[in-house]
Amino acid sequence: MSFIALNLIAPLLKALDEEGYQHPTPIQQQAIPIVLSGKDLLGCAQTGTGKTAAFSLPILQHLAEQKVEKRAIKALILTPTRELAIQIHESISTYGRFLPISHEVVFGGVNIQTQISALRKGATILVATPGRLLDLVNQKIISLHEVSHFVLDEADRMLDMGFIHDIKKIVSLIPQKRQTLFFSATMPVEIAKLAHTILTNPTRVEVTPVSSTAEKIAQSIYAVEKANKPKLLVHLLKTEISDHVLVFTRTKYGADRLVRLLGRQGIAAQAIHGNKSQNARQRALGDFKAGKLKVLIATDIAARGIDVDELKYVINFDLPNEPETYVHRIGRTGRAGASGKALSFCDLEERPYLQAISNLIKQAIPVINDHPYPIHDTFVAIPLPKPVLQKKQEKNKHPQSGKKRRFGTGGQQNRGARR
């Protein structure tokens, strides 16, 4: 299928052609006709599936056909982080370059006066983070009374970041008669309840099940003592990984500490997280995208919005305690059909997290002990669904004793890990 088959107007097709986009992704194929028809949409799709174009292209088309007043905010796109807001705004600028539609982006962490000055010139589309948006509304800088298109993106992360009350307040400020597009990488009960309150007879689009991981991502677990994780990371960066790599840590402090440690080893790295200034975050991300920086270290919240072409490596320095987060993290590589590798460090205390991840994605991830810092404990396969488990058990029996092999003390490699 081509974008022409989606009945997009000529200015949008021209912009897509100049960017080299010829064929829509599955989420775009399904969502664009629904949004063009004016229906509400509930979209469940992982990162890297093309969600931004799926909602921004039809919204641009609607606004272009309506010939809306420049000063009135007609489309509001709400997103959890600064990075994602900037990314969406840049995409809208790209897709709408041949349309006379104004757009702005607002987020916290920067001087509000600059944003106020831009907004006073008028904006038809506004991309915003919840806190800064409410600040501007409370100061009566903007009005949301004429919003006809409302997009809630990354709803699951909104919930994780505690934005639920801000979202409800914002929804109360926009007209009830509107088109609402709701996107989430995961769909837990709380998110489903929120969707039910703000959507009207939505059409559901689920492109990739939340538990699935990209087929072209080669996943592996490195069994390692917690104290040896930094040493293992340095070893991999110096001996096996030549491309730039995105590293995830659980905490802001851990990210900064890792930057200092790598610096002492002569490895240039920068961190992005909530305590960093907006300029510092954008500078680090810009250097990473341009290939000037080999290692970018991020926390989960700050990483929303990181979209790097041909990123080959993601390393989970710390395993996440939520298995859905693992799926989202490794989805930063293997995008748009490319191949990628996701390496995860797992210490003894993190084995329950690995168990949960394996259960969610319904597969055992290969465990690697063949490295300079193997874990000094038994590390055996995670139980899989029964039909698979029986085959694995037969393969893991020692040919002489009939007992399962034990791993963790020699250069062995096993698939999965168990508590």
C-alpha positions in Angstrom: 0.0 0.0 0.0 1.1 3.6 -0.7 0.2 6.8 1.0 -1.7 7.8 -2.1 -4.2 5.0 -1.3 -5.0 6.6 2.1 -6.6 9.6 0.3 -4.2 12.2 1.7 -4.2 15.6 0.1 -1.4 16.6 -2.3 0.6 18.9 0.1 1.0 16.0 2.6 1.9 13.5 -0.1 4.5 16.0 -1.4 6.1 16.3 2.0 6.1 12.6 2.6 7.7 12.0 -0.9 10.5 14.6 -0.1 11.2 12.7 3.1 11.4 9.4 1.2 8.3 7.9 2.8 6.5 5.7 0.3 4.7 3.0 2.3 2.7 3.5 5.5 3.4 1.4 8.5 0.6 -0.9 9.8 -0.5 1.6 12.5 -0.7 4.3 9.8 -2.6 2.0 7.4 -5.3 1.3 10.0 -5.4 4.6 11.9 -5.3 7.3 9.2 -8.6 6.2 7.5 -10.3 6.1 10.9 -9.1 9.5 11.9 -10.0 11.0 8.5 -13.5 9.7 9.0 -13.8 11.7 12.2 -14.1 8.8 14.6 -12.4 8.5 18.0 -9.5 6.2 18.1 -7.9 3.9 20.8 -4.5 2.9 19.6 -2.3 0.3 21.3 1.1 0.3 19.6 4.7 0.1 20.7 7.4 2.8 20.1 8.8 3.0 16.6 5.6 2.0 14.9 4.9 5.4 13.3 2.2 6.7 15.7 3.1 10.3 15.2 2.3 10.3 11.5 -0.8 8.2 12.2 -2.5 11.0 14.0 -0.7 14.1 12.7 -1.3 13.5 9.0 -5.1 13.3 9.2 -5.3 16.1 11.7 -3.3 18.4 9.3 -5.6 17.3 6.5 -8.7 18.1 8.5 -7.4 21.6 9.5 -6.3 22.4 6.0 -9.8 21.5 4.6 -11.5 23.6 7.3 -9.3 26.7 6.7 -9.3 27.4 10.4 -8.5 30.7 12.1 -4.8 31.0 12.8 -5.1 32.3 16.4 -7.4 29.6 17.7 -6.0 26.3 19.0 -7.9 23.6 17.2 -5.6 20.6 17.8 -4.1 19.8 21.2 -1.5 17.0 21.4 -0.6 16.1 25.0 2.6 14.1 25.7 4.5 13.2 28.9 8.0 14.5 28.2 9.9 17.4 26.7 11.8 15.2 24.3 8.7 13.6 22.9 6.9 16.9 22.6 9.8 18.3 20.6 9.9 15.2 18.4 6.2 15.4 17.6 6.4 19.1 16.9 9.3 18.5 14.5 7.3 15.8 12.7 4.3 18.1 12.3 6.6 20.8 10.9 7.9 18.2 8.4 4.6 16.8 7.3 2.9 20.2 7.2 5.6 22.2 5.5 3.4 22.9 2.4 0.3 23.8 4.5 -0.5 27.3 6.0 -1.1 25.8 9.4 0.8 27.3 12.4 2.0 25.1 15.3 3.9 25.5 18.6 5.3 23.4 21.3 5.4 24.1 25.1 7.0 22.2 27.9 8.5 22.9 31.3 12.2 23.4 32.2 12.7 26.5 30.1 11.8 30.1 30.3 8.0 30.5 29.9 8.2 34.0 28.5 9.7 32.8 25.3 6.8 30.4 24.8 4.3 33.1 25.7 5.7 35.3 23.0 5.5 32.6 20.4 1.9 31.7 21.4 0.7 35.3 21.1 1.4 35.1 17.4 -1.1 32.3 17.2 -1.0 28.5 16.9 -3.5 26.2 15.3 -1.8 23.0 16.6 -0.3 23.0 20.1 2.0 20.2 21.3 2.3 20.3 25.1 3.3 18.6 28.3 0.6 18.8 31.0 2.3 21.0 33.6 3.3 23.8 31.3 0.0 23.7 29.5 -1.9 24.3 32.7 0.5 27.1 33.7 -0.3 28.8 30.5 -4.1 28.3 30.9 -4.0 29.6 34.4 -2.2 32.7 33.3 -4.9 33.1 30.6 -2.3 33.0 27.9 -4.2 30.4 25.9 -7.7 29.1 25.7 -8.7 25.5 24.9 -12.4 26.3 24.2 -12.1 25.8 20.5 -10.1 22.5 20.5 -11.7 20.1 18.0 -8.9 17.5 17.9 -7.4 16.1 21.1 -4.5 13.6 21.1 -3.3 11.9 24.3 0.0 10.2 23.5 2.0 7.8 25.6 -0.9 7.5 28.1 0.7 4.7 30.1 3.8 6.9 30.8 1.5 9.8 31.7 0.0 7.5 34.4 3.5 6.4 35.6 4.5 10.0 35.9 1.5 11.0 38.0 -0.2 13.2 35.4 -3.6 11.6 35.8 -5.2 14.5 37.7 -3.7 17.1 35.2 -5.1 15.1 32.3 -8.6 15.0 33.8 -8.4 18.8 34.4 -7.3 19.5 30.8 -10.1 17.3 29.5 -12.6 19.3 31.5 -11.3 22.5 29.7 -11.8 21.3 26.2 -15.1 21.0 24.4 -17.0 17.7 24.8 -17.7 17.7 21.1 -14.3 16.8 19.7 -12.4 14.0 18.1 -10.1 12.2 20.6 -7.2 10.0 19.7 -5.8 8.0 22.6 -2.4 6.1 22.2 -0.6 3.9 24.6 2.2 1.4 24.3 0.6 -0.7 27.0 -3.0 -1.1 28.1 -3.3 -1.9 31.8 -6.6 -1.6 33.6 -6.0 2.0 34.8 -5.3 3.1 31.2 -8.4 1.3 29.9 -10.5 3.1 32.5 -9.1 6.5 31.5 -9.7 5.8 27.8 -13.3 4.9 28.6 -13.9 8.3 30.3 -12.6 10.5 27.5 -13.4 8.5 24.3 -16.8 8.2 22.5 -17.4 4.9 20.7 -13.8 4.6 19.7 -12.4 2.3 17.1 -9.6 0.2 18.5 -6.4 -0.4 16.6 -3.8 -2.7 18.0 -0.9 -3.2 15.7 1.6 -5.1 17.8 0.6 -7.0 21.0 2.1 -5.3 24.1 3.9 -8.4 25.1 5.8 -8.8 21.8 9.2 -7.7 20.9 10.6 -6.9 17.4 11.6 -10.0 15.6 14.8 -8.6 14.4 16.1 -7.6 17.8 18.6 -10.1 19.1 18.1 -10.3 22.9 20.6 -11.6 25.5 21.0 -11.5 29.2 24.4 -11.1 30.8 24.5 -12.9 34.2 26.7 -10.6 36.4 27.2 -9.6 40.0 25.9 -6.1 40.7 29.3 -4.8 41.7 30.7 -6.0 38.3 28.2 -4.3 36.1 30.3 -1.2 35.4 33.3 -3.4 34.6 31.3 -5.5 32.2 29.9 -2.4 30.5 33.4 -1.0 29.9 34.6 -4.4 28.6 31.7 -4.6 26.1 32.2 -1.0 24.9 35.9 -1.5 24.4 35.9 -5.0 22.9 32.6 -5.8 21.2 30.5 -2.6 20.6 31.8 -0.1 18.1 28.5 1.6 17.3 26.8 4.1 19.5 24.6 2.6 22.2 21.7 3.7 24.4 22.1 2.6 28.0 19.2 2.5 30.5 19.7 2.9 34.2 17.0 2.8 36.9 17.9 6.1 38.6 19.1 9.6 37.8 22.0 9.1 40.3 23.0 5.9 38.6 23.0 7.5 35.2 25.3 10.4 36.4 27.6 7.9 38.2 28.0 5.8 35.1 28.9 8.8 33.0 31.7 9.6 35.5 32.9 6.0 35.6 33.0 5.7 31.8 34.8 9.1 31.6 37.6 7.7 33.8 38.0 4.9 31.3 38.3 7.2 28.4 34.7 6.6 27.0 32.7 9.7 26.2 29.2 9.5 27.6 26.4 11.8 28.6 23.2 11.3 30.6 19.7 12.6 30.1 17.2 12.6 32.9 14.7 14.9 34.7 17.4 16.8 36.7 19.2 17.9 33.6 18.4 21.3 32.0 16.5 21.3 28.8 19.5 22.7 26.9 21.8 19.9 28.3 19.3 17.2 27.4 18.9 18.5 23.9 22.6 19.0 23.4 23.3 15.4 24.5 20.6 14.0 22.3 21.7 16.0 19.4 25.3 14.8 19.8 24.1 11.2 20.0 21.9 11.5 16.9 24.8 13.1 15.0 27.2 10.3 15.9 29.4 12.5 18.0 28.6 10.7 21.2 29.1 6.9 21.5 27.2 6.4 24.8 23.9 8.0 25.9 22.7 7.0 29.3 19.0 7.6 30.1 16.3 6.9 32.6 13.0 5.6 31.3 11.1 8.9 31.7 13.7 11.0 29.9 14.0 8.3 27.1 10.5 8.8 25.9 10.9 10.7 22.6 14.4 9.4 21.8 14.1 8.4 18.1 17.5 7.6 16.6 17.8 6.2 13.1 19.7 2.9 12.8 20.4 2.5 16.5 22.0 -1.0 16.7 22.5 -1.4 20.5 20.4 -0.9 23.6 21.9 -2.0 27.0 19.8 -2.5 30.1 22.4 -1.7 32.8 19.6 -2.2 35.3 16.6 -4.4 34.5 13.3 -2.6 34.8 10.9 -3.8 37.5 8.0 -3.5 35.1 8.2 -6.0 32.2 6.3 -3.7 29.8 9.1 -1.2 30.2 11.6 -3.7 29.0 9.6 -4.1 25.8 9.5 -0.3 25.4 13.2 0.1 26.0 14.5 -2.5 23.5 12.1 -1.1 21.0 14.5 1.8 20.6 16.5 -0.5 18.3 15.3 -2.6 15.5 13.1 0.2 14.2 11.6 0.4 10.7 12.6 -3.2 9.9 16.2 -2.8 10.8 18.1 -5.3 13.0 19.3 -4.5 16.5 20.7 -6.0 19.7 19.4 -5.6 23.2 21.8 -6.6 25.9 20.6 -6.8 29.5 22.7 -7.1 32.7 21.0 -9.2 35.4 22.3 -9.7 39.0 20.8 -12.1 41.5 18.3 -9.6 43.0 17.0 -8.8 39.5 16.1 -12.4 38.6 12.4 -11.9 39.6 12.3 -9.0 37.0 13.7 -11.3 34.4 11.1 -13.9 35.3 8.4 -11.3 34.8 9.9 -10.2 31.4 10.1 -13.8 30.2 6.5 -14.4 31.2 5.3 -11.3 29.4 7.1 -11.9 26.1 6.5 -15.6 26.3 10.1 -16.6 25.5 13.3 -17.3 27.3 16.1 -14.9 26.6 19.6 -16.4 26.1 21.7 -16.0 29.2 25.4 -15.4 28.6 28.0 -16.4 31.3 30.9 -16.5 28.8 32.4 -13.1 29.8 35.1 -11.9 32.2 32.6 -11.3 35.1 30.3 -14.3 35.3 27.9 -14.5 38.1 28.9 -16.9 41.0 25.6 -18.6 41.4 23.3 -21.1 39.7 21.6 -19.4 36.8 19.2 -21.8 35.0 16.4 -21.5 32.5 13.1 -19.7 33.3 10.1 -22.0 33.1 8.4 -21.6 29.7 4.8 -22.6 28.7 4.4 -26.3 29.3 4.8 -27.7 25.7 8.1 -25.8 25.4 9.2 -26.5 28.9 9.1 -30.3 28.3 11.4 -30.0 25.2 13.8 -27.7 27.1 13.9 -30.1 30.0 14.8 -33.0 27.7 17.6 -31.0 26.1 19.0 -29.9 29.5 19.4 -33.3 31.0 22.9 -34.5 31.3 23.5 -37.4 29.0 25.0 -39.6 31.8 23.3 -38.6 35.0 19.9 -37.5 33.6 20.1 -34.3 35.8 19.7 -30.8 34.6 22.8 -28.8 33.9 23.9 -26.1 36.3 25.2 -22.8 35.0 27.1 -19.9 36.3 30.7 -21.0 37.0 32.2 -21.6 33.6 32.0 -20.2 30.1 28.5 -21.6 29.6 25.6 -20.1 27.7 22.0 -20.8 28.6 18.6 -19.6 27.4 16.8 -17.7 30.1 17.2 -17.3 33.8 15.1 -18.4 36.8 14.7 -17.1 40.2 
